[in-house]
Amino acid sequence: MRESIPIWWFAGLLMLAYGIVIFATGVWELFHPLANPPVLNQLHAPIWWGALLAVIGLWYLIRFHPRKSAR
């Protein structure tokens, strides 16, 4: 019998994907500054939040990975 894949595994996959995209956008903005940067741009929020989201998504992928039952 096949084990079902938990919904949290898919949530982790989405968080990892979004985290990578947001992180990459932040790195791109770091090397290509905006003409009119927003307030507190020097904190580089997309880099921090993208990395955090990717780490949480990776944790969800590992934690809720569907494993075969050992019988």
N, C-alpha and C positions, 0 to 999 in steps of 0.2 A: 504494500500500500504506500502510495506517495504521500509525503508530508507536505502540507500547504505552506506557502510562503507568507509570513506575517506581514501585515500592512506596514508595520514599523520599519521593516527592511526597505520597502519602497520609499518611505518617508526619509530614511537615511540616504538612499540613493539620490533623491531630489535635493536634499540639503547639501550633499557633497558636490553635486553638479552646480548648484547655484553658488556655493562657496567658491568653487574654482573660477567661475565666471566673474564674480564680484572681485575676487582677489586679483585676477588678471587685469580687470578694468582699473583697479587701484594702482597696480604696477605701471600700466600704460600711462595713467595720469601723472605718475611720479616723473616719468621721463618726457612727457609732453604736457607742460603746464597749461592751464586754461588762461584765456585772456582776462577774464573777470572771475577770479577764484572766489568760492563761497567763504563765508566766515568760518574760522577754525580749520581751514584747508590744510594747515601745517600738521594737523594731527593724523592725516592720512587714514581716515575712518574706513574706506573700502578695503584697505589692506588688512586692517585688524579684524573687521567684521567678516570679511571673506575667509580669512584663515580660521577664525573661530567657528564659522558655519561649516567649513570643510572638515575640521577636526570632529565636531559633533556628529556630522553626517557619517564620517568614517567609523566613529564609535558605534553608531546605530547599525551600520552594516555588519560590523564584527559581532556586536552583542546579539542581534536578532537574525544572524545567518541561519538559514534552514540546514540543519544537520541531519544526517541519516541516524536513525535510532540504532543503538548498539544492542543487538539481541543475540 
